[in-house]
């Protein structure tokens, strides 16, 4: 069972509880529902299509199920999320998925290999980022205007490839004031990698602790 594209577009509902019988939330299904404050996604939903909850400007609470595989482009852009737990099963995180949210911290799970363009663009309150050990690349403007960034924890021993090596991944972020934490034995690799070597401090950690 799916919730169709634009099913509740611009509706005046205030909360959403997706039942366990639903497997797919369609494109822009709840887009522009400006009164929604909370969303609970059912246990069997595997795909949240693009723009599904974008511009739900009052949305502060979202519960996502383990088993979710894909969060589409713009899915939660321009909401009011301060916290979100991305399930450890998610393997696709679309472009601009969480753009312009007041997120305080984010953990990208080990199941994700690519952080796409502008995923956390303009999350100006974001102070702490953790990326999992499978991340291989980070897209353009992924952390653009995350001006409060204080710590970036990378659990991968090989510095992820930045799609734009001119620094656009962290555009308008003063990395000299942030600390980069990396796995033991990988500090030298990050010190030699463009952009990564502009963090104010690079500190080795034991990811298992």
Residue pairs with C-beta under 8 A, 6 or more apart in sequence:
1 21
1 22
1 23
1 24
2 22
2 23
2 24
2 25
2 26
3 18
3 22
3 24
3 25
3 26
3 29
4 26
4 29
5 26
5 27
5 28
5 29
5 49
6 26
6 27
6 28
6 29
6 31
7 26
7 29
7 30
8 29
8 30
8 33
9 28
9 29
9 30
9 31
9 32
9 33
10 31
10 32
10 33
11 30
11 33
12 33
12 35
13 30
13 33
13 35
13 36
14 35
14 36
14 37
15 36
15 37
15 38
15 39
16 30
16 36
16 38
16 39
16 40
17 39
17 40
17 42
18 25
18 39
18 40
18 41
18 42
18 45
19 42
20 42
20 43
20 44
21 42
21 44
22 42
22 44
22 45
23 44
23 45
23 46
23 47
24 45
24 46
24 47
24 49
25 41
25 45
25 47
25 48
25 49
25 52
26 49
26 52
27 49
27 50
27 51
27 52
27 72
28 49
28 50
28 51
28 52
28 54
29 49
29 52
29 53
30 36
30 39
30 52
30 53
30 56
31 51
31 52
31 53
31 54
31 55
31 56
32 54
32 55
32 56
33 53
33 56
34 55
34 56
34 57
34 58
35 58
36 53
36 56
36 58
36 59
37 58
37 59
37 60
37 61
38 59
38 60
38 61
38 62
39 53
39 59
39 61
39 62
39 63
40 62
40 63
41 48
41 62
41 63
41 64
41 65
41 68
42 65
43 65
43 67
44 65
44 67
45 65
45 67
45 68
46 67
46 68
46 69
46 70
47 68
47 69
47 70
47 72
48 68
48 70
48 71
48 72
48 75
49 72
49 75
50 72
50 73
50 74
50 75
50 94
51 72
51 73
51 74
51 75
51 77
52 72
52 75
52 76
53 59
53 62
53 75
53 76
53 79
54 74
54 75
54 76
54 77
54 78
54 79
55 77
55 78
55 79
56 76
56 78
56 79
56 80
57 78
57 79
57 80
58 80
59 76
59 79
59 80
59 81
60 79
60 80
60 81
60 82
61 81
62 76
62 79
62 81
62 84
64 84
64 85
64 86
64 87
64 90
65 87
66 87
66 88
66 89
67 87
67 89
68 87
68 89
68 90
69 89
69 90
69 91
69 92
70 90
70 91
70 92
70 94
71 86
71 90
71 92
71 93
71 94
71 97
72 92
72 94
72 97
73 94
73 95
73 96
73 97
73 116
74 94
74 95
74 96
74 97
74 99
75 94
75 97
75 98
76 84
76 97
76 98
76 101
77 96
77 97
77 98
77 99
77 100
77 101
78 99
78 100
78 101
79 98
79 101
80 101
80 102
81 98
81 101
81 102
81 103
82 101
82 102
82 103
82 104
82 125
83 103
83 104
83 105
84 98
84 101
84 103
84 106
85 107
86 93
86 106
86 107
86 108
86 109
86 112
87 109
88 109
88 110
88 111
89 109
89 111
90 109
90 111
90 112
91 111
91 112
91 113
92 112
93 108
93 112
93 114
93 115
93 116
93 119
94 116
94 119
95 116
95 117
95 118
95 119
95 139
96 116
96 117
96 118
96 119
96 121
97 116
97 119
98 106
98 119
98 120
98 123
99 118
99 119
99 120
99 121
99 122
99 123
100 121
100 122
100 123
101 123
102 123
102 124
102 125
103 120
103 123
103 125
103 126
104 125
104 126
104 127
104 128
105 126
105 127
105 128
105 129
105 130
106 120
106 123
106 126
106 128
106 129
106 130
107 130
107 132
108 115
108 129
108 130
108 131
108 132
108 135
109 132
110 132
110 133
110 134
110 155
111 132
111 134
112 132
112 134
112 135
113 134
113 135
113 136
113 137
114 135
114 136
114 137
114 138
114 139
115 131
115 135
115 137
115 138
115 139
115 142
115 160
116 139
116 142
117 139
117 140
117 141
117 142
117 163
118 139
118 140
118 141
118 142
118 144
119 139
119 142
120 126
120 129
120 142
120 143
120 146
121 141
121 142
121 143
121 144
121 145
122 144
122 145
122 146
123 143
123 145
123 146
124 145
124 146
124 147
124 148
125 148
126 143
126 146
126 148
126 149
127 148
127 149
127 150
127 151
128 150
128 151
128 152
128 153
129 143
129 146
129 149
129 151
129 152
129 153
130 153
130 155
131 138
131 152
131 153
131 154
131 155
131 156
131 160
132 155
132 156
133 155
133 156
133 157
133 183
133 207
134 156
135 154
135 156
135 160
136 156
136 158
136 160
136 161
137 160
137 161
137 162
137 163
138 160
138 161
138 162
138 163
138 169
139 163
139 169
140 163
140 164
140 168
140 169
141 164
141 168
141 169
141 171
142 169
143 149
143 169
143 170
143 173
144 168
144 169
144 170
144 171
144 172
144 173
145 171
145 172
145 173
146 170
146 173
147 172
147 173
147 174
149 170
149 173
149 175
149 178
150 177
150 178
150 179
151 178
151 179
151 180
151 181
152 178
152 179
152 180
152 181
152 199
153 181
153 205
154 160
154 180
154 181
154 182
154 183
154 190
155 183
155 207
156 183
157 182
157 183
157 185
157 186
157 189
158 186
158 189
159 186
159 189
159 190
159 193
159 196
162 169
162 194
162 195
162 196
163 169
165 194
165 195
167 195
167 198
169 195
170 195
175 195
175 198
175 199
175 200
176 198
176 199
176 200
177 200
178 199
178 200
179 199
179 200
179 201
179 202
179 203
180 190
180 196
180 199
180 201
180 202
180 203
181 202
181 203
181 204
181 205
182 189
182 190
182 202
182 203
182 204
182 205
183 204
183 205
183 206
183 207
184 204
184 205
184 206
185 204
186 204
187 202
187 203
187 204
190 196
190 197
190 199
190 202
191 197
191 202
196 202
